[in-house]
């Protein structure tokens, strides 16, 4: 079962206090409070909490299951076996995996991404760069159980993506449920995570590598470490030369409600404090109440003690109707800038299983499974583009950095330039497929269903054979990604193939000449075929003239891209 930070929303928290009654005409930006630290990778920056904790059966992850997509990870997510709160927009992913949900409202299969695919992580960090997000805090839960190998791999994938896209990242330990945390967290840092600080992309503040620790002092049964134990861990990391950020209870300063009493020395030991806010507010009135009664005195306390203050800003639980098409999130950005905070932590980047994600999300019911009840971004009647909350976060970052004057009026439009542009991802996903032949139930539709485990197989001992996709209209086509199931049982094989194209489906011309393509499970069993820059076609046909592993043409994936 997945570990979750979500705490139950209570009427006392979700509707806390009446609105503070702020006027757009009279409100002005308060002078910035003196900071304990100069701008760096977390001070003066937008940091996103990055889970990277989604896996799918067939993606090659050591965890070998539907990690955090379903309650029973051994089975695909379905209406009766689901952990999904919001449905992702998967247009930008080259690999997706078919769930057991009904088809989307558009008729396309209900597929999901895997965080274990490097292209997924690369896509996420490309978004961060595009939308002005500075730093990602990679969440790391107890790595000593069955999740450890997958979490180790995710750290390496995040590092590679951050380096590729010129973003910063750091390791943020989540101590939830970690019984033997004190020695094991230290050992994990020395044996594994410390090595990542050698990366030029590893976040630094005040010249020191950043480490986050989330969970100390919470008044919850899975966070029972004593104050001396917590203080020892914080001080140990500081002795290692780290700048230590603490994800702490909302009411850390007063030591009540969600905070245990007697932990103030622990909180004061952190270099930066980031109080948790998910489940504490759900509307603008609540955000204003916390601004006046929690955030403002928090900042004063931190300033007096030389601690950097990095409160959470959240988009709101989409399924619970908290978002108000961005007004809720923007109010928090405005309030935090008026407080004069040193940085902002977004909760969270990719938390589709809790509904608080800013990453690209289904825009309408056409992109969510039929009958699922999962809300899309237009749930309150306002059309929003899939990237809306990424764009909103970018504008919030500009306001934090002084590039945009503080304003209670949201500058970010829910959509840009009219209708949302067509998807930039796999043009072949869910499109009509045909073939020269098939064996048994292994039809051509299996190559475009988003399921890496299903496949097309032609008639045996009868080359040449072909499989063909109808893209629906003539489009520029630049590359194909061909794949076989990633299961190691599919031994390495060489398939000789060519690519043909046609604008009308009858007369075909050769786009790529016949060539031997090696498919190796050790490298994901995929091959990319680059097409001429001038290629424009509606029908894409892949012709097979040989296969060293089986006497037939075989493909589990035929993905087509315009770039």
N, C-alpha and C positions, 0 to 999 in steps of 0.2 A: 504494500500500500504506500502511496506517495506521502512524503513528509510535507506539511503545509504550514505556512505562517499565519494563515487566516484565523482570526479570532471572531467569535460570534458578535454580530452587530447588535447593540442594545439601543433601546429608544433613548436612553440617557446620553449615549455618545452620538448617535446618528442625527439627532435633532438638537444637539447640545446648544442651548442658549438661543435667544432670539437674535435676529440679524443685528449687526452693529450699526447699520444705517449709514453706509458710506456714500458720499455724494460725488458723482463724477466731476462736478463743477468745482468742488472745494477741496477734494483730496489732493495732497501734494506728496512728493517723495520725501521721506525723512532723510536727514543726513546719514550717510553710511557710517555704521559703527566701526571703530578702529578694529582692525583684524589682528589676530595673533600671528598670522602667517601671510607672506606675500602671495600673489597669484602663482599657481603651479598647475599640476595635473588634476587636483581635486579642489583647491581653493580658486574661486573665480571661474569654476567650470561646471558643466552639466555632466553628471555621472548617472548612468543607468544600471539598475540591478539586472544582471544577465544570468538567467537560469541555465540555459543550454541543456535542459534535462528531458528532452523528448527523443524517444527512439521508436523504431518500428521493426516488426519482425521482417527479417530479410535484408536489413541495412548493414549487417556485419558487426554491429556493436556487441561487445562481450556480454552485455546484460541480456541480449537475445529475447527481446519482448517489446511490448507496446508501452514503454516506460512513460508514465504520467499522462498518457492519452486515455488509458482505460483503468478501471479499478482492478481487474484481473489481468495483469500484464501478459499472461500467456495467451490471451485471446484478443482479437482486434476490437477496437471500440465500436460500440453499437448503442442503440437507445437504452438497452438494459445493462450495459457494461461500459460505463463512460466516466471519465474524469474531466471531460471537456465542458467549459463554460462559454467560451467564445470560439468561433470557427475562423481559422486563418485564411487569408487570401494567399493561395499557393502559386500565383501566376509567375513569380520570378524564380521558382525552384526548378532545376533540371531533373530532379528525381523526387517523386512522391510515391506514397504507398496507400493502397486501397483499404479503406476501413470497411466495417460491416454495417455502416449506416446506409440508409436508402440514398439514391442519387440526389444531387443538388437540385434546387428548383430549376436550374437551367438544363437539366438532363445529364450533365456531366457526372462522372463517378465522384463519390465523396472521398477524396484523397487527402493525405496529411504529409507534412515534411518530417524529416528526421534531423535532429541536431547533430547526429553523428556524421552526417555527410559534410565533408569539408565545404562543398559549394553552398550549403545552407548557412554555415557560419560566415563564409566570405560574403554572402548576400547581406546578412545582417550588419556586418561591419561596413559594407559599402553604403548601406542606408545611413549608418551613423555618420559617415563622412559626408554624404550628400545633404543631410539635414542638420549638420552642425552639432552633433553630439560628441563630446570630447573624450569620455572615458567610460569603460565598462567594468563593473565589479562582478567578476565571475564567482558565482555562489559555489561553495565547496562544503558539502555536508560530510559527515563521518565517512572517510574513504576506506575504512577497514573491513567492510562487509562486502556483499555481492555487487554493490554499485561501484566499488573502488576502481576497477580497471577502466570502466567507461568514463568515470570522472577524471582519471588521469589522462585519458586520451582527449577529453574535451579541453583540458587545460592547454595541451599542445595545439589543438585546432584553433582555439581562441588566440593563442600567441601568434600563430601563423597569419591569421586573418587581420589581427591588429597591426602587425608589421607590414602586411601587404597594403592596407588601406590607411596607414598613417594615423591610427587611433591609439589611445592608451588603454591599458587594462591592468587590473590587479586582482589578487586572490582575496576573496572575502569568505572567511570561515563562518558557516552557520552551525552553531553548537547544539542546535535542537536535538534532543534525544541522545546526545553523545555522552554516554555514561562515564567512560574513562578518558574524558576530554583532556584533562590537564597534561598528562605525559604524552598522549597520542597526537595532540595537535602540534606540540613542539617537535615531535619526532617526524611528523609528516612534512613540516616546514623544512627541516634540515635535510631529510632524505629525498624530497621530491620538489616541493613548490619553490624553494629558495632559488633553484637553478633558473627559474624563469625570470628572475630579476636581472639576469645578464642581457635580456632582450632590450633593444633600444625603445621598444614599445611599452615596456613595463612602467607603470605610473610611478612618479616620484613627486614628493612634496618636501620642500625645505632641503632638497638634496638627498632625501632618504626614500627607499622603496616603501610604497604604501601597502599595508595589510589591513584588512577589515575583519572584525569579529562581531558577529551578530548573535544576540541572545542572552547576554549577561544581565542579571538582575530582574528578568521577567518573572512575574508572580504566576508561574504556570508549572504544572507537575512534571513536564519534560525538560525543565531548566532549573534544576535544584542545587547547582554548585554553590558552595558558600562564598561569601564575599572575599575571604582571604585567598581562596583558590583562584577566583576570577582576577583578583589584583595581581597575583603571582604571574598569571599568564600574560596579562597586559604588560607588566614590567619586563618580563622575559623577552617579549618581542621588541620592546624599546631597547633593551640591552643588545639585541642583535642588530641594532642600527636602523630599525624600522620606524616609520611614521604610522601610528596605529589609529585607525578609525573605528568607532564603536557604534553598532546598531543597537540602540538602547530603548527601553520602554518610553511610551509617550510621557508618562508622569515621573520621569527619572529625578527631576529636581525636587519634587515634593515627597518622593518615596512612598507613594500610595497608589491606589487603584491597580494599574497593571504593573507597578514596580514593587519589588520587595523593599522593605525598610532596611536601612543600614548599609546601603551600597554606594553612598555618595562618594566615598574615597575611590571606589572602582571607576565611577563615571569621571571623576576629576583626573584620573590617570591617563585617560585617552587624550590623544592629540586633537581629535575631531569627534564630535558627537552628532549622530543622525537618529533622532527619535522616530520610532515607527508610527505610521498614521493610517495604514490600511485597516478598515473596520471602525475607525474613530469618527470619520466624517463622511457624509454622502450627499451634501447639498451646499449651496453657497452660504446659507445662514450658519451652518456648522463650521465652514472654513473661516468665516469672519469671527465667530466666537473664539476659535482656537488662536487666530491671529492676535486678538486683543488679550486673551487670558492665559495663553500657553506660549506661543512663539515669541511674542515681544519680551516677556520676562525671561524666557529661556536665553534669548540673545544677550540680554543684559548680564545674566549670570555667567554665560560663557566668556563674554568680554572681560568681566572682572577677574576671571580665573585663567585667562590666556588660552582658551580653548576655541578651536574653529567650530562653527555651527553650520551644519548641513542638513536642514530639515527635509523631509520627504514631500514631494509633490506627486499626486496620483491622478490618472485620467478618470478614475471612478469605475465601479463595477458595472460593466455594460449590461449584464443580464438583469441587474437590479434597477436599471434605469437611472443611474446616478450621473450620467455624463453631461446631460443638457447640451448636446452637440458642441462640447468644448468649453462652454462658459464656466463650468465647475473647475476644470483644470486651470483655465486662464486666471480665475480669481485667486487661486493659490499662488500662481507665479507672481501676480501683482502684489499680493500680501507679503510674500517672502522678500521681494525686492524692497518693499517699503520698510520691512524690518531691518534690512541691511545685512542679510545672511552672507556667509563666506562661500557657500556653494549650495547646490541643489542636487538631491538624490531622487531620481525618478523610480517610482515603485509601480510597475516593473517594465522591462523591455518586452519580454516574451512569455508572460505568464498567462497563456491561454486557458490553463486549467483553473484559474481563479478570476478571470475576466478583467484583470487590471493591466492588460498589455497595451503598449503604444505601437507595437509592430503592426504591419499591414494586416487588416482584418476584413472579413466579408462585408461588402458594402450594402447588399440587399438580400432578400430571401432567395434570390436566384443563385446566391453563392453559399447558402446553408442547406443542410440536408432536409428534404421534405418531411414535414411532420415532427421535426426534432424539437421545436420550441426554442431553438437557439437564436438569440436576437442578433441582428446585423447592425451596422453602424447607423442605419436610418431608422432605428427603433422608435424615435420620438417624432418621426415625420419629416425630419430634416436630412436631405441627402448629404452624405459625407464620402469623400474619396477614401480609398483603402489606406492611403498614407497620411490621412488628416492629422492624426495625433503625433506622428513624426514631425510634420510641418509645424504643428502647434508647439512642440517641444523646442524646435529650432528657434522659433520666435521668442519663446520664454528665455532661452539662453541668450539671445541678443539683448533682451531687456536686462537680464542679470549683469551682463558685461558692459552696460551703458551704451550699447549701439542702438538702442531703441528707448525713447523716453518712457518712464513709468506711466502706464495707462490702464484704467480699469476696463477699457473697451477692447475686446478681443480683436486684434488686427488680422488674424488668420481666417481666411474664408474656408468653409467646409469643403467646397469644391473649387477647382481652378480651371478657368477657361471653358466653362460649360461642362458637357458630359466628360466623365472619366475616360482617359485615353484607353485604347485596347490593350490587353495584356501584352507584356513583353517577354513572357515565359515560353513554355513549350507550345508551339502552334499546332502540334499534332495530337495533343492530349484530348482523348474523347472523340476525335474526328472519325468519320467513316473510313474503314480499312477493308481492303480486299487483297486477294492473293491468287497466285496461279494454282495453288492446291493447299491442302492441309491434311495432317494426320490426326485421326480420331477427334478429340475435343479441342485440340490445340489450334484454334482459329486465329485469324489475323487481328481481331479485336483485342486479343491479349497483349499485343505489342503497344497499345495506346491506352490501356486502362489504368495506368499509374501504379500497377502492382508489379514489383520487381520479381515476384515469385511465379507469376503466370507467364506463358510464352507461346509464340507461334512456332509451329514446325511444319514444314512442307512435306509432300509425299517423299518417301525414301527412294534412293537409288534412281533418281530421275532428274538430274541437273540439265539445264538451268532451271531455277525457280525464282519467283519474285513475290514481294509484298509491297503494297501501294497504299498511300494515304491521300485522301482528298482534303486539302486545306480550306475548301469552301470558296476561295477566290484567289486570283493571281497575287502572289506576294513575293517580295524579295526574300530569298533564303540564303543564308550564309554558312550554316553548319548543321550537321546531323550528329546526334549522340546515340550510338547503337549499343545495346547492352544485352547480356545474358544473365540469368539468375546468379546472384552473388554467392550462392551456396557452394562451398568448396567441392561438393560432389560433382559439380560441373568442371571437369578437368580442363586444363588449358587446351585451346584449339585454335586453328587458323581457318578463317573463312575468307574465300576469295569472292569479292563483290564489287559491283559498280553501282553508280547512281544515275538514274534517268529522270528527266522532267518533262512535263507537258502542260500546256495552258488549257487544253480542252479534253484531255483524257484519251485521245486516239493516237496522234502522232507524237512520239517521244524522241527527245534528243539526249545525247550523253552529256552529263554534267561532270562526272568523275569517272575516269577510266578504271577498268578492272584492276584490283590490287589485293594482295594478301593482307588481311587484318588479323592480328593476334588478340584473342580474348583470354585474359588471365585472371582467375579469381583473386589472386594475390593483389591485383591492382584494381579491383572492383568489377572486373569482367565488362568493362566499357571501352569503346573506341570512339573517338571524335573524327568525323570526316568533314573537312573544310571544302566548301563549294566556291566556284568563281565569284568574284565580287559583282559580276553582272547578272548572276542567276536570278531569274524571276519565274515562278512556276506556281501552278495550283495543285498538280498531281505529282507527288514524289514517289518514285519507284526504286526500290533497292533490289538488284538482281544478283543472285547467288550462283556461282559456277563451281564451287567446291567447299568442302568442310572436312578438316582432318580429324575431327572428333566424332562426327556422326554423318551418315550419308544423306543429309538434308539441309535445307536452309533453316536457321533457327534465330529467333530474336525474342527477348522479353520486353525490350523497350526500343521504340523508334521515335526519338524526340527530334523536333525540327525547330530551329531558331533563326530569327531574322538578323541577329547580330552575333 
